[in-house]
Amino acid sequence: MVDIDAFLSRDTLLILLLLMVGIGGSGITRGMLAERGYGAVGSLVFVVGYSTMVFLLWYGWVRPLDITGPSGR
């Protein structure tokens, strides 16, 4: 049986929320602005939202990792 509490930890929920807002939220906002005739502004909103999401994912989860190769011994 799958332990749902271990799968849905705080970090996992935060990553899912960040992905939903970064991709879904900025995409929906871009579409709504494009429908109203503000396609360029919508594209800018999407790029800024998506880029912010990528930066936050890198800063919060990838940057702290200590990724090193073999020690050569």
C-alpha positions in Angstrom: 0.0 0.0 0.0 1.2 3.5 -0.8 1.9 5.8 2.1 0.1 9.0 1.0 1.6 11.2 3.7 5.1 10.3 2.6 4.2 11.0 -1.1 2.5 14.3 -0.4 5.0 16.0 1.8 5.2 19.7 2.2 7.9 20.0 -0.4 5.9 18.0 -3.0 2.8 20.1 -2.4 4.9 23.3 -2.8 6.4 22.1 -6.0 3.0 21.2 -7.4 1.5 24.5 -6.4 4.5 26.4 -8.0 4.1 24.4 -11.2 0.3 25.0 -11.3 0.7 28.8 -10.8 3.8 29.1 -12.9 2.5 27.3 -15.9 -1.3 27.2 -15.5 -1.8 30.6 -14.0 0.4 32.5 -16.4 -1.0 30.5 -19.3 -4.6 31.3 -18.4 -3.8 34.9 -17.8 -2.0 35.1 -21.2 -5.0 33.6 -22.9 -7.4 36.0 -21.2 -5.3 39.0 -22.1 -5.0 37.8 -25.7 -8.8 37.5 -26.0 -9.1 41.1 -25.0 -6.6 42.3 -27.6 -3.5 42.5 -25.4 -1.5 39.7 -26.9 1.9 41.3 -26.4 1.2 42.0 -22.7 -0.1 38.4 -22.3 3.0 37.0 -23.8 5.1 39.1 -21.5 3.1 37.9 -18.5 3.6 34.3 -19.5 7.3 34.7 -20.0 7.8 36.5 -16.7 5.6 33.9 -14.8 7.3 30.9 -16.4 10.8 32.3 -15.9 10.0 33.1 -12.2 8.8 29.6 -11.7 11.9 28.1 -13.3 14.1 30.4 -11.1 12.3 29.5 -7.9 12.5 25.8 -8.7 16.2 26.1 -9.3 16.8 28.3 -6.3 14.8 26.2 -3.9 15.5 22.6 -4.9 18.4 22.3 -7.5 20.9 24.9 -6.3 21.4 23.5 -2.8 22.2 20.0 -4.1 25.9 19.1 -3.8 26.5 17.5 -7.1 30.0 16.3 -7.4 31.8 13.7 -9.5 34.0 10.9 -8.4 36.8 11.9 -6.1 39.5 10.3 -8.3 40.6 7.8 -5.6 
